[in-house]
Amino acid sequence: MKTWFITGGTPGGFGMAYADTALERGDNVVLTARRPHLLDEWAKSHGEKALVLPLDVTDAQQIHDAVTAAEERFGGIDVLVNNAGRGWYGSVEGSPDADIRRSFELNFFSVTAVLRAVLPGMRARRGGWIVNMSSVAGLRGVPGFGYYSAAKFALEGLTEALREEVTPFGIKVLAVEPGAFRTRAYAGFAAEPVAETVDAYVPFVETVRDSMIGQDGTQPGDPHRGVRAVLDAMEQDTPPRRIVLGGAGYDAVHDQLEGMLEELRAFETASRGADFPPAPAR
């Protein structure tokens, strides 16, 4: 029996899907959220197997308190799912500075803070799983979401390095890259005015916003099916380092990587020519 610690427990989102799936498999779940009262009825239905805790992942003290409470309740954390996050849309040139910093604080720096709070216990027990919820936007830059993409690209690099660093301690690390899934990720966009500081980009940014609002509730991805795919991947004898979720997401990443490989090969001579010439034979 494992104990899961899951951030971002918004009803209808990936966090809840992870929690439901883990409980179905007989595991214990600690589900955290900024508004835990929204999970009261859910928690009651699962009794002692589920613990809901308040957690704003940008608050270091709350992270410490939540991890401590989880370890005291269940004896340790076996699986960490870094799921909390959200997107801010806007142009690279014209996004407000405050939104840029909020995006990185939530989508990158908070992940590092939660990781660093949970890892000591995993190292002491010589095992565990870390699942970092990235995005297709972490492998392919998305116009209108440049800073969200940048934060997720940073998370991808962190995850690569972390995987190698914790392998000696029996800890496994997986990056998950969903495409468009039917969560509540776009639900708040309709209530948010366009915040763009450069007028030239306003029509483009409005188009991005309208597209996200139009997709809300019709995205092709099923969060529960996606989570089951993740858990199945984790149970493989040789788990993958990353898994892309969703058909459109797979196609986008496939085309991105194929294009990168084609371009890399086309400029191989230029790449290799940047080295010092080999020393003459003696």
Phi and psi in degrees as a GROMACS rama.xvg file:
@    title "Ramachandran Plot"
@    xaxis  label "Phi"
@    yaxis  label "Psi"
@TYPE xy
-105.167  159.868  LYS-2
-115.036  125.633  THR-3
-102.87  139.907  TRP-4
-120.441  114.389  PHE-5
-123.611  125.603  ILE-6
-94.5089  159.164  THR-7
72.5939  56.9763  GLY-8
-87.7574  40.8557  GLY-9
-64.1756  130.644  THR-10
-54.7637  133.896  PRO-11
87.6846  -1.50671  GLY-12
-103.156  -173.978  GLY-13
-64.5756  -36.2373  PHE-14
-59.0333  -45.9843  GLY-15
-64.2314  -38.1085  MET-16
-64.1363  -41.0203  ALA-17
-61.5653  -45.0711  TYR-18
-61.9903  -47.1238  ALA-19
-60.7746  -44.068  ASP-20
-68.1499  -40.2638  THR-21
-64.2164  -41.2457  ALA-22
-65.7929  -38.7381  LEU-23
-59.5329  -29.1848  GLU-24
-89.6987  4.60402  ARG-25
90.2889  9.55123  GLY-26
-89.1149  168.119  ASP-27
-91.866  150.103  ASN-28
-135.363  131.633  VAL-29
-109.78  113.129  VAL-30
-111.301  125.48  LEU-31
-112.052  152.98  THR-32
-160.589  153.19  ALA-33
-69.2485  -29.0098  ARG-34
-121.324  75.7158  ARG-35
-64.055  -21.8173  PRO-36
-62.1735  -23.5214  HIS-37
-69.0888  -13.0714  LEU-38
-107.048  8.22577  LEU-39
-57.1153  -51.2945  ASP-40
-65.7909  -39.2881  GLU-41
-60.3241  -45.8036  TRP-42
-62.958  -41.612  ALA-43
-60.7748  -35.5436  LYS-44
-70.7269  -12.8382  SER-45
-113.462  -0.456098  HIS-46
58.4601  -137.012  GLY-47
-73.4314  -10.2818  GLU-48
-77.3825  -18.9075  LYS-49
-123.445  138.622  ALA-50
-128.827  123.273  LEU-51
-102.722  131.425  VAL-52
-129.601  145.437  LEU-53
-73.4945  135.3  PRO-54
-159.355  115.237  LEU-55
-97.075  110.683  ASP-56
-69.0649  -5.73092  VAL-57
-91.6673  3.99794  THR-58
-110.648  110.1  ASP-59
-60.9921  -39.7798  ALA-60
-67.2388  -40.0259  GLN-61
-64.7223  -36.6593  GLN-62
-61.1399  -49.2211  ILE-63
-58.3938  -46.0496  HIS-64
-65.1173  -41.0404  ASP-65
-68.3229  -43.228  ALA-66
-64.5734  -42.3268  VAL-67
-61.3286  -44.7573  THR-68
-63.1032  -39.6225  ALA-69
-64.6678  -43.8955  ALA-70
-67.8664  -36.5056  GLU-71
-69.0748  -36.3058  GLU-72
-73.4783  -45.6437  ARG-73
-114.953  -1.05959  PHE-74
90.2103  -8.82587  GLY-75
159.318  164.675  GLY-76
-110.702  122.092  ILE-77
-95.9504  -32.4333  ASP-78
-133.734  122.249  VAL-79
-105.188  125.788  LEU-80
-113.416  108.001  VAL-81
-84.9388  93.2112  ASN-82
-111.557  -23.3199  ASN-83
-61.0433  138.384  ALA-84
165.198  170.965  GLY-85
-164.793  165.864  ARG-86
-104.473  144.379  GLY-87
-115.752  133.134  TRP-88
-102.006  155.448  TYR-89
155.342  166.042  GLY-90
-77.5186  160.458  SER-91
-64.6674  -41.5204  VAL-92
-74.4748  -37.7523  GLU-93
-107.714  4.34105  GLY-94
-66.2082  137.802  SER-95
-60.6758  141.452  PRO-96
-55.3138  -38.9442  ASP-97
-63.2404  -38.5518  ALA-98
-68.3222  -38.1299  ASP-99
-60.6052  -47.1601  ILE-100
-69.6912  -37.0976  ARG-101
-63.7566  -39.3276  ARG-102
-61.3206  -47.356  SER-103
-70.3773  -35.5647  PHE-104
-62.0552  -43.8078  GLU-105
-80.8733  -46.2282  LEU-106
-86.5677  -13.5818  ASN-107
-128.781  -60.5291  PHE-108
-64.7538  -33.991  PHE-109
-66.3368  -33.2878  SER-110
-62.6521  -43.8899  VAL-111
-63.5754  -36.73  THR-112
-66.8685  -43.4167  ALA-113
-66.6587  -42.9751  VAL-114
-54.2865  -47.8517  LEU-115
-70.8977  -20.3492  ARG-116
-80.8016  -31.7304  ALA-117
-91.3196  -31.7527  VAL-118
-59.5947  -38.5139  LEU-119
-55.1402  -41.7201  PRO-120
-66.4069  -40.2345  GLY-121
-65.4549  -41.8222  MET-122
-63.0972  -40.8656  ARG-123
-63.6616  -34.2845  ALA-124
-90.8547  -2.21239  ARG-125
58.2425  45.7465  ARG-126
173.252  162.333  GLY-127
151.126  173.227  GLY-128
-128.465  136.901  TRP-129
-119.829  123.271  ILE-130
-114.606  111.562  VAL-131
-99.4059  117.99  ASN-132
-80.4965  102.71  MET-133
-94.7942  -134.883  SER-134
-170.572  156.743  SER-135
-54.9895  -31.0722  VAL-136
-68.147  -10.1981  ALA-137
-87.0408  -6.47817  GLY-138
-117.99  -12.4102  LEU-139
-149.508  114.995  ARG-140
-61.3322  134.366  GLY-141
-110.741  116.701  VAL-142
-57.0099  135.303  PRO-143
91.6954  -14.6603  GLY-144
-130.29  39.4087  PHE-145
-58.358  -42.0855  GLY-146
-78.9491  -30.1514  TYR-147
-63.8268  -46.4548  TYR-148
-59.0455  -43.0286  SER-149
-61.5587  -42.0045  ALA-150
-65.2144  -39.6788  ALA-151
-72.8426  -34.5073  LYS-152
-60.1286  -42.4525  PHE-153
-61.6749  -40.8821  ALA-154
-63.4665  -37.8748  LEU-155
-61.2368  -44.8066  GLU-156
-64.8365  -42.3489  GLY-157
-60.4833  -42.5859  LEU-158
-64.8534  -39.8474  THR-159
-59.732  -48.0015  GLU-160
-67.0407  -43.7406  ALA-161
-58.9781  -41.4858  LEU-162
-55.4923  -44.8647  ARG-163
-70.6859  -36.5574  GLU-164
-69.1564  -33.5213  GLU-165
-99.0853  -6.02082  VAL-166
-54.1285  -41.4421  THR-167
-61.4324  -17.6884  PRO-168
-98.3329  9.30484  PHE-169
77.5462  16.1392  GLY-170
-99.146  133.341  ILE-171
-108.418  149.846  LYS-172
-133.212  132.788  VAL-173
-130.707  133.816  LEU-174
-99.3976  133.228  ALA-175
-116.034  126.819  VAL-176
-118.571  89.2378  GLU-177
-77.0125  151.648  PRO-178
-90.3661  -134.133  GLY-179
-85.4763  115.061  ALA-180
-120.815  152.732  PHE-181
-81.667  65.5062  ARG-182
-102.729  -166.632  THR-183
-100.207  22.8809  ARG-184
-61.4233  -31.5592  ALA-185
-99.4767  -0.123461  TYR-186
-62.7987  -32.0707  ALA-187
-88.0471  -6.83458  GLY-188
-64.3189  -34.1166  PHE-189
-63.0582  -29.109  ALA-190
-88.715  -5.01866  ALA-191
-101.433  126.027  GLU-192
-70.2905  154.761  PRO-193
-67.6162  124.179  VAL-194
-112.152  92.1196  ALA-195
-133.329  125.87  GLU-196
-90.684  -8.08284  THR-197
-117.842  114.173  VAL-198
-58.0011  -32.01  ASP-199
-60.5158  -24.996  ALA-200
-96.9008  -5.81631  TYR-201
-57.7811  -46.1277  VAL-202
-59.3063  -40.7794  PRO-203
-63.604  -46.6072  PHE-204
-65.2125  -38.1406  VAL-205
-63.0556  -36.6858  GLU-206
-65.149  -41.6223  THR-207
-60.9336  -46.7764  VAL-208
-61.618  -46.6691  ARG-209
-62.8222  -36.0907  ASP-210
-65.1693  -42.3262  SER-211
-65.2859  -42.8039  MET-212
-63.4847  -40.7188  ILE-213
-65.3454  -28.2566  GLY-214
-82.2616  -17.4202  GLN-215
-56.9255  123.375  ASP-216
87.3557  -4.42549  GLY-217
-122.119  5.01915  THR-218
-58.3779  145.034  GLN-219
-73.4803  -22.546  PRO-220
-78.3566  137.236  GLY-221
-101.923  112.872  ASP-222
-55.6809  -40.3067  PRO-223
-68.9708  -39.5783  HIS-224
-65.8436  -37.2422  ARG-225
-63.3596  -44.1091  GLY-226
-65.3258  -39.5266  VAL-227
-61.6936  -36.4493  ARG-228
-64.0696  -38.3032  ALA-229
-65.4102  -48.135  VAL-230
-63.4281  -38.5535  LEU-231
-62.7561  -39.8006  ASP-232
-65.0296  -39.1666  ALA-233
-64.3524  -26.874  MET-234
-89.588  0.350085  GLU-235
-68.7509  152.18  GLN-236
-59.1873  -37.57  ASP-237
-122.713  90.2532  THR-238
-65.2891  150.063  PRO-239
-71.3369  161.014  PRO-240
-79.6174  -27.2989  ARG-241
-151.138  157.636  ARG-242
-142.021  127.675  ILE-243
-89.2647  136.204  VAL-244
-113.579  131.459  LEU-245
102.969  140.445  GLY-246
-63.1657  -47.0657  GLY-247
-65.8743  -36.6119  ALA-248
-63.8305  -43.0995  GLY-249
-58.8741  -47.5188  TYR-250
-61.2201  -40.9817  ASP-251
-64.5792  -44.3946  ALA-252
-68.719  -40.6156  VAL-253
-57.829  -48.8077  HIS-254
-65.2025  -37.9078  ASP-255
-62.5203  -46.9777  GLN-256
-70.6821  -38.2737  LEU-257
-61.7785  -42.7796  GLU-258
-64.354  -40.171  GLY-259
-64.2598  -42.1109  MET-260
-65.91  -40.292  LEU-261
-63.1478  -43.8193  GLU-262
-67.5636  -40.0127  GLU-263
-57.623  -46.6142  LEU-264
-66.6049  -36.4694  ARG-265
-64.0239  -29.7037  ALA-266
-110.896  24.5028  PHE-267
-58.7855  -42.7353  GLU-268
-62.14  -42.7626  THR-269
-64.7242  -39.7623  ALA-270
-63.1867  -49.3535  SER-271
-69.8377  -26.7764  ARG-272
-73.3763  -6.98099  GLY-273
-82.1225  -7.38411  ALA-274
-80.136  158.844  ASP-275
-58.8428  144.041  PHE-276
-61.228  148.552  PRO-277
-62.602  147.887  PRO-278
-63.5923  142.284  ALA-279
-62.5468  144.561  PRO-280
-66.2864  145.496  ALA-281
